[in-house]
Amino acid sequence: MSTSPDLPPVAPSVTAELVEALSPRLRKRLDAGIAKLAARPVVREGDTVRIAVDDDTDLELHAPGGAVTGADAIRCGCLLAPDCLHRAAAASAAPVADVTPDTAPAPSAPSPKARARTEEGSQPRPDPEPEPESAAPAQLAAARAVYDAAAAVLEAGADGSGAVLQAELLRAAHTARLAGLPRAAASAVSVVTGIRAARSADPAYRRPDLVDALRTVLGVAHRLPFASGPDLAGLRGAVRQPYVPDGSLRLYGVCSEPVLTATGYAGAVTWTADAEGRLYTVSDVAPGGPSRATGAADRAVRIGDTALIHRELSRAGLAVSGATVSPTGRLGAGAGVRAVRASGAAWTAEPLDRLWAVPVGEQVARALSGGHGLLFLDVALVGTVREAAGDCLLAECDGLAVRLATAHEDPALPYRDNLRLLAGARGSRLRIVARLASGPLPRALLLAAEHPARPEARVDLGLDRLQHADLPTPATAPGPVPAPVVDEAPLHLLRRRVHQAVSGGRRVLAFPGSGAGDGGRLRRVGLATAGDLLDDLRAAAADRSRDAFGRLLPADTDRFARSWLAAAVYTAEVERALCAAAWGAGTEAVPALL
């Protein structure tokens, strides 16, 4: 089952309502109905999308405002309507709507706390809300519903989580949103969209992302009943990012990157920096597919009256008055915001040069602590190295052997082609922008780089296409070089089982002999906690009791979910500590986790 970018986003509550209304017989046919509907032609006319179910019957989705927010907005002309399979299939095939969009409210008077800057020089912070004491009964019930629905998805795995299980999780997400738990709701929706991407072999799908989403939703729902004060506020989350006034800003373009998600959204984000090196983003993301991701770079930025397009802003500048900024640095586009084009700056000139002056270890520590995740590196290209996902560049950076991988695998984006060409610039020293990829080896996703032959120019690797003529001469394509030998702890023995459970569910861990002896191997190399967690996970997967007649009793999904959650949280924390150690950003956390 795939998510069709041609369909408008549908609110989670709508999908859940339509699937729940189906008879048991039609529920069994839902996944097949979705696949059949996905092959039918789609026509968009304004706010209406029409699907030809057959030669005589049309299915219509009405999306005023860009999203379907009510079940009556999906209408079918077949004889069984409104109780037909087609309406539920269309809702299940459509992207999941963001029912709480991140919009900028009218500016209010800024407070000193809201305008305060962090020592790193990030974004203004809003005034804190009053700290809640404990969760309300409705929130506890909603959290339990989210946990149970997510545990059922984990039990079946992505391979077995069809439209019915997805709808149950979407219903739980809707209940959580109504109860004031936006973080749990958003995490549950992320799991559903990740499952759809996995089941449709979407190029944008990455299993680690689905693992992270499932770990987050189970963790939030599990911890919420025991939390209070600021911990509870964090688990509840915020309905939307608050924008606060930030006066006048003089910004310099850094780079642009395409956005193409498994949730059916696409567009572009341009990164800018002010004179003090603080980062701000200008985004244009909406429902769409690869064509929107590649075309958004040539759309005008939606701030003030400027006619700059994203591709130009990444190299030019912007003068903004009446600016509003979210906590993550996203610029608002309210009616009171004014912006005009200004001159830009080279990466090697002030103020952008100071981004590269920050030590690599400090940049990695900032990214691992929840920062923007960007790394500004000076590298020398060494060659290529083979990984399971394909070849990546190998570069020397501050004495480290850094792997530079593509930021997105969709063939419509030029990331992969540009990386292959850059492999022919072996020996070149380049200034790059990359995103940290957590792992036991120094690894980052390459976003932008200096032009290999013209250092005064730069290339947005997800939007611009390099040519062979752009390479320095003479250019000889190097072959793969041996990967550096690293004494890596065998944490992969636990990580592999955590990931396998997400893909195949309990059954893949319950096979006799599956991973037998791995727990002992982990303990022998000093990873005693990892060994115990792996043994507990395998025991929980194999724990199936029988009644007096020898029939299997229902599985204990709660125990399996708790065992998996413990293993997933431990794995993520150890990998974070190992990542910091690999980049030289600190090793003190590693022994405490073992």
LOLUMLO-284351 format. One line per field, with one value per residue (C-alpha): residue number from 1; residue in one letter; x, y negated, z. Coordinates in nm, 3 decimals. Example, Ala and Ser with C-alpha at 12.3 -4.5 7.8 and 13.67 -1.06 7.14 Angstrom:
2
n (1;2)
res (A;S)
east (1.230;1.367)
north (0.450;0.106)
up (0.780;0.714)
This chain:
594
n (1;2;3;4;5;6;7;8;9;10;11;12;13;14;15;16;17;18;19;20;21;22;23;24;25;26;27;28;29;30;31;32;33;34;35;36;37;38;39;40;41;42;43;44;45;46;47;48;49;50;51;52;53;54;55;56;57;58;59;60;61;62;63;64;65;66;67;68;69;70;71;72;73;74;75;76;77;78;79;80;81;82;83;84;85;86;87;88;89;90;91;92;93;94;95;96;97;98;99;100;101;102;103;104;105;106;107;108;109;110;111;112;113;114;115;116;117;118;119;120;121;122;123;124;125;126;127;128;129;130;131;132;133;134;135;136;137;138;139;140;141;142;143;144;145;146;147;148;149;150;151;152;153;154;155;156;157;158;159;160;161;162;163;164;165;166;167;168;169;170;171;172;173;174;175;176;177;178;179;180;181;182;183;184;185;186;187;188;189;190;191;192;193;194;195;196;197;198;199;200;201;202;203;204;205;206;207;208;209;210;211;212;213;214;215;216;217;218;219;220;221;222;223;224;225;226;227;228;229;230;231;232;233;234;235;236;237;238;239;240;241;242;243;244;245;246;247;248;249;250;251;252;253;254;255;256;257;258;259;260;261;262;263;264;265;266;267;268;269;270;271;272;273;274;275;276;277;278;279;280;281;282;283;284;285;286;287;288;289;290;291;292;293;294;295;296;297;298;299;300;301;302;303;304;305;306;307;308;309;310;311;312;313;314;315;316;317;318;319;320;321;322;323;324;325;326;327;328;329;330;331;332;333;334;335;336;337;338;339;340;341;342;343;344;345;346;347;348;349;350;351;352;353;354;355;356;357;358;359;360;361;362;363;364;365;366;367;368;369;370;371;372;373;374;375;376;377;378;379;380;381;382;383;384;385;386;387;388;389;390;391;392;393;394;395;396;397;398;399;400;401;402;403;404;405;406;407;408;409;410;411;412;413;414;415;416;417;418;419;420;421;422;423;424;425;426;427;428;429;430;431;432;433;434;435;436;437;438;439;440;441;442;443;444;445;446;447;448;449;450;451;452;453;454;455;456;457;458;459;460;461;462;463;464;465;466;467;468;469;470;471;472;473;474;475;476;477;478;479;480;481;482;483;484;485;486;487;488;489;490;491;492;493;494;495;496;497;498;499;500;501;502;503;504;505;506;507;508;509;510;511;512;513;514;515;516;517;518;519;520;521;522;523;524;525;526;527;528;529;530;531;532;533;534;535;536;537;538;539;540;541;542;543;544;545;546;547;548;549;550;551;552;553;554;555;556;557;558;559;560;561;562;563;564;565;566;567;568;569;570;571;572;573;574;575;576;577;578;579;580;581;582;583;584;585;586;587;588;589;590;591;592;593;594)
res (M;S;T;S;P;D;L;P;P;V;A;P;S;V;T;A;E;L;V;E;A;L;S;P;R;L;R;K;R;L;D;A;G;I;A;K;L;A;A;R;P;V;V;R;E;G;D;T;V;R;I;A;V;D;D;D;T;D;L;E;L;H;A;P;G;G;A;V;T;G;A;D;A;I;R;C;G;C;L;L;A;P;D;C;L;H;R;A;A;A;A;S;A;A;P;V;A;D;V;T;P;D;T;A;P;A;P;S;A;P;S;P;K;A;R;A;R;T;E;E;G;S;Q;P;R;P;D;P;E;P;E;P;E;S;A;A;P;A;Q;L;A;A;A;R;A;V;Y;D;A;A;A;A;V;L;E;A;G;A;D;G;S;G;A;V;L;Q;A;E;L;L;R;A;A;H;T;A;R;L;A;G;L;P;R;A;A;A;S;A;V;S;V;V;T;G;I;R;A;A;R;S;A;D;P;A;Y;R;R;P;D;L;V;D;A;L;R;T;V;L;G;V;A;H;R;L;P;F;A;S;G;P;D;L;A;G;L;R;G;A;V;R;Q;P;Y;V;P;D;G;S;L;R;L;Y;G;V;C;S;E;P;V;L;T;A;T;G;Y;A;G;A;V;T;W;T;A;D;A;E;G;R;L;Y;T;V;S;D;V;A;P;G;G;P;S;R;A;T;G;A;A;D;R;A;V;R;I;G;D;T;A;L;I;H;R;E;L;S;R;A;G;L;A;V;S;G;A;T;V;S;P;T;G;R;L;G;A;G;A;G;V;R;A;V;R;A;S;G;A;A;W;T;A;E;P;L;D;R;L;W;A;V;P;V;G;E;Q;V;A;R;A;L;S;G;G;H;G;L;L;F;L;D;V;A;L;V;G;T;V;R;E;A;A;G;D;C;L;L;A;E;C;D;G;L;A;V;R;L;A;T;A;H;E;D;P;A;L;P;Y;R;D;N;L;R;L;L;A;G;A;R;G;S;R;L;R;I;V;A;R;L;A;S;G;P;L;P;R;A;L;L;L;A;A;E;H;P;A;R;P;E;A;R;V;D;L;G;L;D;R;L;Q;H;A;D;L;P;T;P;A;T;A;P;G;P;V;P;A;P;V;V;D;E;A;P;L;H;L;L;R;R;R;V;H;Q;A;V;S;G;G;R;R;V;L;A;F;P;G;S;G;A;G;D;G;G;R;L;R;R;V;G;L;A;T;A;G;D;L;L;D;D;L;R;A;A;A;A;D;R;S;R;D;A;F;G;R;L;L;P;A;D;T;D;R;F;A;R;S;W;L;A;A;A;V;Y;T;A;E;V;E;R;A;L;C;A;A;A;W;G;A;G;T;E;A;V;P;A;L;L)
east (0.000;0.147;0.070;-0.033;0.098;-0.180;-0.442;-0.505;-0.405;-0.679;-0.722;-0.646;-0.995;-1.152;-0.951;-1.022;-1.396;-1.431;-1.233;-1.422;-1.753;-1.659;-1.804;-1.561;-1.580;-1.483;-1.203;-1.038;-1.051;-0.929;-0.559;-0.645;-0.893;-0.626;-0.386;-0.660;-0.761;-0.398;-0.387;-0.685;-0.645;-0.664;-0.781;-0.757;-0.998;-0.943;-1.017;-1.168;-0.977;-1.162;-1.071;-1.227;-1.324;-1.446;-1.584;-1.913;-1.823;-1.620;-1.489;-1.444;-1.235;-1.317;-1.030;-1.110;-0.801;-0.586;-0.694;-0.994;-1.121;-1.459;-1.585;-1.863;-1.596;-1.518;-1.805;-1.845;-2.095;-2.114;-2.432;-2.294;-2.205;-2.167;-2.087;-1.857;-1.493;-1.384;-1.413;-1.204;-0.950;-0.909;-0.861;-0.606;-0.411;-0.391;-0.121;-0.207;-0.303;-0.129;-0.433;-0.233;-0.033;0.272;0.152;0.265;0.014;-0.007;0.300;0.273;0.501;0.825;0.940;1.303;1.292;1.144;1.424;1.700;1.959;2.130;2.506;2.534;2.349;2.035;1.682;1.463;1.278;0.915;0.809;0.760;0.407;0.297;0.426;0.152;0.132;-0.005;-0.187;-0.565;-0.768;-0.854;-0.486;-0.403;-0.673;-0.553;-0.193;-0.299;-0.491;-0.185;0.038;-0.194;-0.233;0.142;0.210;-0.027;0.167;0.495;0.345;0.261;0.558;0.545;0.496;0.180;0.038;-0.228;-0.480;-0.693;-0.408;-0.298;-0.649;-0.653;-0.330;-0.471;-0.781;-0.559;-0.364;-0.685;-0.792;-0.452;-0.474;-0.819;-0.687;-0.405;-0.121;0.009;0.348;0.197;-0.045;0.229;0.451;0.168;0.103;0.476;0.459;0.166;0.335;0.656;0.465;0.301;0.638;0.784;0.498;0.515;0.896;0.907;1.261;1.226;1.173;1.447;1.394;1.590;1.339;1.049;1.236;1.284;0.917;0.793;1.037;0.917;0.545;0.580;0.818;0.596;0.283;0.465;0.625;0.335;0.139;0.446;0.555;0.491;0.612;0.841;0.878;0.504;0.503;0.768;0.579;0.259;0.430;0.309;0.017;0.213;0.540;0.495;0.638;0.776;0.873;1.242;1.266;1.486;1.717;1.998;2.035;2.286;2.200;2.389;2.228;1.898;1.784;1.481;1.222;1.059;0.897;0.725;0.421;0.342;0.492;0.753;0.920;1.240;1.408;1.667;1.914;2.031;2.250;2.271;2.586;2.639;2.614;2.262;2.070;1.721;1.516;1.273;1.056;0.802;0.661;0.319;0.152;0.325;0.579;0.924;0.823;0.728;1.053;1.261;1.040;1.012;1.365;1.238;0.940;0.945;1.011;0.697;0.825;0.725;0.718;1.055;1.070;1.367;1.337;1.489;1.771;1.870;1.828;2.078;2.346;2.203;2.080;1.759;1.675;1.369;1.172;0.897;1.037;0.869;1.068;0.980;1.195;1.358;1.454;1.180;1.086;0.717;0.534;0.274;0.110;0.335;0.661;0.854;1.153;1.373;1.666;2.015;2.369;2.495;2.833;3.081;3.131;3.490;3.391;3.231;2.983;2.943;3.306;3.243;3.013;3.318;3.535;3.347;3.545;3.400;3.354;3.147;2.929;2.862;2.785;2.537;2.368;2.343;2.191;1.895;2.036;1.975;2.200;2.403;2.780;3.006;3.322;3.646;3.730;3.974;3.819;4.005;3.795;3.488;3.397;3.129;2.840;2.532;2.323;2.576;2.903;2.974;3.256;3.546;3.697;3.957;3.833;4.033;4.221;3.905;3.802;3.447;3.195;2.976;2.653;2.361;2.095;1.807;1.788;1.497;1.624;1.435;1.680;2.040;2.208;2.331;2.453;2.637;2.808;2.932;3.080;3.244;3.417;3.613;3.751;3.980;4.232;4.015;3.976;3.619;3.410;3.081;2.751;2.629;2.380;2.505;2.420;2.432;2.642;2.965;3.165;3.199;2.927;2.723;2.471;2.608;2.382;2.598;2.958;3.196;3.222;3.512;3.666;3.547;3.574;3.399;3.082;2.880;2.643;2.320;2.362;1.991;1.889;2.183;2.338;2.712;2.856;3.181;3.305;3.272;3.541;3.899;4.139;4.279;3.997;4.049;3.770;3.914;3.806;3.672;3.933;3.936;3.726;3.927;3.963;3.757;3.739;3.360;3.168;2.918;2.615;2.477;2.371;2.108;2.036;1.961;1.695;1.538;1.511;1.395;1.105;0.988;0.990;0.863;0.703;0.725;0.735;1.081;1.232;1.038;1.200;1.390;1.759;1.710;2.000;2.083;2.413;2.420;2.343;2.641;2.863;2.762;2.837;3.179;3.284;3.160;2.809;2.631;2.324;2.289;2.314;2.045;1.814;1.857;1.783;1.473;1.354;1.391;1.215;0.925;0.892;0.882;0.644;0.324;0.108;-0.149;-0.484;-0.591;-0.663;-0.319;-0.443;-0.225;-0.355;-0.345;0.008;0.117;0.168;0.239;0.537;0.684;0.640;0.807;1.100;1.142;1.116;1.387;1.619;1.544;1.605;1.931;2.051;1.976;2.158;2.466;2.480;2.454;2.745;2.952;2.880;3.005;3.318;3.382;3.376;3.578;3.278;3.307;3.333;3.235;2.880;2.985;3.095;2.783;2.559;2.737)
north (0.000;-0.333;-0.695;-0.875;-1.233;-1.299;-1.276;-1.554;-1.486;-1.332;-1.397;-1.094;-1.098;-1.069;-0.761;-0.599;-0.670;-0.530;-0.214;-0.150;-0.175;0.111;0.456;0.733;0.873;0.542;0.486;0.804;0.666;0.315;0.358;0.510;0.229;-0.032;0.129;0.142;-0.220;-0.337;-0.216;-0.427;-0.770;-1.079;-1.424;-1.742;-2.032;-2.310;-2.177;-1.854;-1.540;-1.283;-0.914;-0.699;-0.384;-0.232;-0.356;-0.464;-0.551;-0.835;-0.892;-1.252;-1.403;-1.762;-1.941;-2.309;-2.454;-2.173;-1.885;-1.654;-1.717;-1.537;-1.196;-1.357;-1.523;-1.183;-1.082;-0.776;-0.719;-0.341;-0.160;-0.063;-0.417;-0.554;-0.213;-0.108;-0.008;-0.286;-0.574;-0.398;-0.291;-0.647;-0.784;-0.512;-0.579;-0.954;-1.131;-1.197;-1.559;-1.779;-1.890;-2.141;-2.336;-2.531;-2.883;-3.221;-3.412;-3.786;-3.929;-4.018;-4.228;-4.038;-3.969;-3.968;-3.590;-3.543;-3.747;-3.577;-3.393;-3.071;-3.070;-2.883;-3.165;-2.990;-3.120;-3.326;-3.129;-3.183;-3.238;-2.902;-2.784;-2.705;-2.366;-2.101;-1.886;-1.560;-1.420;-1.439;-1.115;-1.181;-1.212;-0.891;-0.708;-0.859;-0.765;-0.407;-0.391;-0.514;-0.264;0.030;-0.064;-0.112;0.217;0.393;0.244;0.363;0.709;0.736;0.539;0.312;0.613;0.717;0.375;0.326;0.046;0.168;0.158;-0.176;-0.315;-0.204;-0.394;-0.699;-0.685;-0.676;-0.971;-1.168;-1.085;-1.196;-1.526;-1.598;-1.513;-1.764;-1.526;-1.663;-1.494;-1.148;-1.225;-1.345;-1.047;-0.804;-0.967;-0.940;-0.566;-0.526;-0.720;-0.522;-0.193;-0.302;-0.396;-0.061;0.139;-0.051;-0.035;-0.414;-0.536;-0.785;-0.508;-0.450;-0.179;-0.367;-0.652;-0.414;-0.261;-0.611;-0.699;-0.378;-0.418;-0.774;-0.698;-0.398;-0.589;-0.895;-0.688;-0.467;-0.751;-0.994;-0.834;-0.861;-1.214;-1.548;-1.906;-1.995;-1.630;-1.605;-1.928;-1.785;-1.459;-1.643;-1.858;-2.178;-2.205;-2.437;-2.620;-2.965;-3.247;-3.546;-3.889;-3.927;-4.281;-4.339;-4.073;-4.089;-3.739;-3.574;-3.267;-2.949;-2.669;-2.518;-2.158;-1.978;-1.822;-1.496;-1.293;-0.958;-1.143;-1.296;-1.641;-1.808;-2.143;-2.323;-2.473;-2.749;-2.798;-3.149;-3.299;-3.639;-3.836;-3.642;-3.299;-3.215;-3.000;-3.071;-2.878;-2.979;-2.689;-2.608;-2.264;-2.139;-1.816;-1.687;-1.453;-1.465;-1.724;-1.969;-1.900;-1.986;-2.277;-2.449;-2.587;-2.812;-2.941;-3.279;-3.272;-3.350;-3.633;-3.992;-4.124;-3.990;-3.824;-3.608;-3.239;-2.978;-2.903;-3.270;-3.320;-3.043;-3.265;-3.612;-3.788;-3.914;-4.217;-4.147;-4.388;-4.286;-3.930;-3.649;-3.336;-2.991;-2.817;-2.611;-2.922;-2.908;-3.253;-3.340;-3.494;-3.703;-4.011;-4.243;-4.094;-4.293;-4.162;-4.288;-4.140;-4.219;-4.118;-3.775;-3.655;-3.390;-3.092;-3.206;-3.563;-3.706;-3.645;-3.294;-3.200;-3.179;-2.879;-2.677;-2.819;-2.621;-2.306;-1.988;-1.827;-2.122;-2.108;-1.736;-1.785;-2.058;-1.835;-1.542;-1.766;-1.852;-2.131;-2.187;-1.895;-2.078;-2.040;-2.295;-2.109;-2.163;-1.832;-1.674;-1.412;-1.082;-0.846;-0.628;-0.350;-0.085;-0.060;0.159;-0.129;-0.209;-0.392;-0.706;-0.957;-0.919;-1.246;-1.363;-1.623;-1.748;-1.420;-1.208;-0.972;-1.095;-0.915;-1.148;-0.985;-1.103;-1.294;-1.136;-0.829;-0.933;-0.919;-1.239;-1.433;-1.480;-1.382;-1.042;-1.161;-1.454;-1.230;-1.002;-1.300;-1.437;-1.102;-1.204;-1.509;-1.304;-1.522;-1.834;-2.037;-2.158;-2.344;-2.157;-2.163;-1.825;-1.678;-1.454;-1.085;-0.915;-0.601;-0.450;-0.595;-0.963;-0.990;-1.278;-1.340;-1.577;-1.878;-2.145;-2.197;-2.442;-2.400;-2.156;-2.376;-2.723;-2.764;-3.101;-2.921;-2.664;-2.382;-2.276;-1.905;-1.821;-2.089;-2.165;-1.911;-1.892;-1.801;-1.630;-1.967;-2.100;-1.866;-1.989;-1.872;-1.620;-1.421;-1.050;-0.853;-0.668;-0.321;-0.238;-0.246;-0.009;-0.128;-0.233;0.044;-0.045;0.152;0.143;0.299;0.557;0.345;0.444;0.777;0.592;0.323;0.582;0.752;0.418;0.329;0.677;0.657;0.331;0.482;0.834;0.816;1.063;1.370;1.296;1.298;1.604;1.849;2.123;2.046;1.689;1.498;1.774;1.702;1.334;1.226;1.419;1.270;0.921;0.994;1.135;0.803;0.601;0.514;0.688;0.466;0.517;0.894;0.897;0.679;0.902;1.217;1.056;0.943;1.291;1.444;1.200;1.280;1.656;1.632;1.793;1.995;2.259;2.349;2.695;2.802;2.700;2.389;2.077;1.807;1.440;1.303;1.069;0.763;0.543;0.749;0.765;0.390;0.313;0.543;0.394;0.038;0.101;0.245;-0.036;-0.314;-0.153;-0.111;-0.472;-0.606;-0.390;-0.484;-0.850;-0.812;-0.616;-0.880;-1.154;-0.951;-0.885;-1.259;-1.346;-1.514;-1.323;-0.965;-0.998;-0.867;-0.534;-0.335;-0.432;-0.283;0.051)
up (0.000;-0.102;-0.019;-0.337;-0.367;-0.620;-0.344;-0.091;0.270;0.484;0.855;1.077;1.225;0.878;0.784;1.120;1.093;0.741;0.817;1.140;0.951;0.719;0.774;0.876;0.524;0.364;0.615;0.491;0.138;0.226;0.140;-0.197;-0.258;-0.189;-0.436;-0.700;-0.642;-0.664;-1.024;-1.132;-1.301;-1.081;-1.195;-0.987;-1.044;-0.792;-0.444;-0.580;-0.671;-0.880;-0.911;-1.183;-0.993;-1.319;-1.649;-1.490;-1.130;-0.984;-0.634;-0.524;-0.245;-0.155;0.013;0.073;0.233;0.096;0.325;0.374;0.726;0.725;0.615;0.411;0.194;0.038;-0.189;-0.407;-0.688;-0.655;-0.552;-0.208;-0.107;0.153;0.308;0.025;0.030;-0.205;0.044;0.309;0.046;-0.082;0.269;0.348;0.028;0.082;0.284;0.647;0.700;0.952;1.148;1.354;1.096;1.198;1.130;1.246;1.462;1.477;1.649;2.014;2.228;2.290;2.640;2.755;2.794;2.449;2.295;2.487;2.285;2.368;2.415;2.086;1.920;1.816;1.811;2.047;2.311;2.410;2.769;2.942;3.010;3.365;3.466;3.482;3.792;3.654;3.355;3.338;3.323;2.960;2.877;3.058;2.864;2.536;2.611;2.684;2.355;2.165;2.343;2.271;1.903;1.858;2.039;1.796;1.504;1.655;1.709;1.337;1.204;0.903;0.676;0.860;0.950;0.688;0.657;0.949;1.203;1.061;1.106;1.469;1.530;1.349;1.568;1.876;1.736;1.692;2.048;2.178;1.994;2.137;2.485;2.455;2.367;2.035;2.067;2.098;1.815;1.580;1.664;1.594;1.256;1.176;1.243;1.004;0.725;0.777;0.754;0.432;0.286;0.389;0.240;-0.091;-0.130;-0.134;-0.214;0.071;0.325;0.582;0.840;1.111;1.079;1.140;1.435;1.581;1.530;1.693;1.982;2.034;2.033;2.265;2.493;2.522;2.588;2.840;3.039;3.047;3.337;3.561;3.464;3.629;3.608;3.317;3.215;3.163;2.963;2.733;2.688;2.611;2.348;2.187;1.948;1.725;1.731;1.881;1.672;1.859;1.725;1.654;1.516;1.214;1.072;0.818;0.678;0.444;0.235;0.318;0.114;0.001;0.022;-0.124;0.105;0.000;0.275;0.297;0.434;0.095;0.151;-0.067;-0.120;-0.028;0.278;0.254;0.538;0.622;0.893;1.059;1.136;1.460;1.294;1.415;1.166;1.031;0.775;0.503;0.393;0.125;0.199;0.094;-0.023;-0.333;-0.482;-0.644;-0.904;-0.631;-0.445;-0.753;-0.859;-0.522;-0.556;-0.836;-0.637;-0.467;-0.094;0.103;0.319;0.259;-0.096;-0.209;-0.549;-0.454;-0.529;-0.299;-0.540;-0.539;-0.164;-0.093;-0.246;-0.180;0.132;0.291;0.502;0.715;0.936;1.176;1.170;1.362;1.444;1.581;1.845;1.568;1.370;1.108;0.981;0.989;0.695;0.874;0.730;0.928;0.798;0.538;0.342;0.060;-0.128;0.001;-0.086;0.012;0.137;0.032;0.262;0.314;0.406;0.716;0.861;0.712;0.766;1.141;1.084;0.975;1.255;1.523;1.616;1.469;1.810;1.931;1.620;1.670;2.040;1.949;1.691;1.933;2.201;1.980;1.765;1.397;1.299;1.035;1.019;0.850;0.753;0.561;0.397;0.154;-0.073;-0.040;-0.251;-0.208;0.028;-0.013;0.232;0.237;0.098;-0.177;-0.226;-0.027;-0.036;0.202;0.318;0.565;0.812;1.107;1.125;1.097;0.816;0.745;0.526;0.319;0.199;-0.010;0.182;-0.013;-0.236;-0.460;-0.821;-0.906;-0.688;-0.807;-0.478;-0.595;-0.937;-0.783;-0.529;-0.808;-0.991;-0.678;-0.641;-0.951;-0.770;-0.548;-0.370;-0.384;-0.067;-0.028;0.222;0.270;0.456;0.579;0.827;1.106;1.066;1.405;1.423;1.554;1.260;1.158;0.895;0.751;0.474;0.212;0.139;-0.028;-0.129;-0.286;-0.661;-0.721;-0.992;-0.885;-0.507;-0.518;-0.632;-0.440;-0.528;-0.359;-0.421;-0.396;-0.647;-0.879;-1.114;-1.161;-1.500;-1.592;-1.715;-1.360;-1.231;-1.194;-1.463;-1.493;-1.334;-1.283;-1.124;-0.825;-0.730;-0.386;-0.113;0.182;0.471;0.775;1.031;1.336;1.660;1.678;1.966;1.833;1.922;1.582;1.735;1.939;1.681;1.414;1.630;1.718;1.350;1.245;1.488;1.332;0.985;1.052;1.394;1.681;1.458;1.312;1.663;1.775;1.530;1.718;1.721;1.599;1.752;1.998;2.166;2.070;2.426;2.557;2.288;2.392;2.756;2.671;2.514;2.811;2.685;2.971;2.958;2.583;2.630;2.899;2.689;2.385;2.584;2.733;2.389;2.244;2.546;2.514;2.143;2.208;2.505;2.378;2.618;2.524;2.674;2.797;2.439;2.311;2.131;2.135;2.366;2.258;2.267;2.546;2.325;2.628;2.743;2.394;2.345;2.679;2.602;2.257;2.389;2.648;2.383;2.137;2.392;2.507;2.149;2.062;2.368;2.315;1.946;2.042;2.285;2.030;1.766;1.997;2.070;1.700;1.624;1.933;2.097;2.428;2.552;2.916;2.858;2.704;3.014;3.210;2.940;2.914)
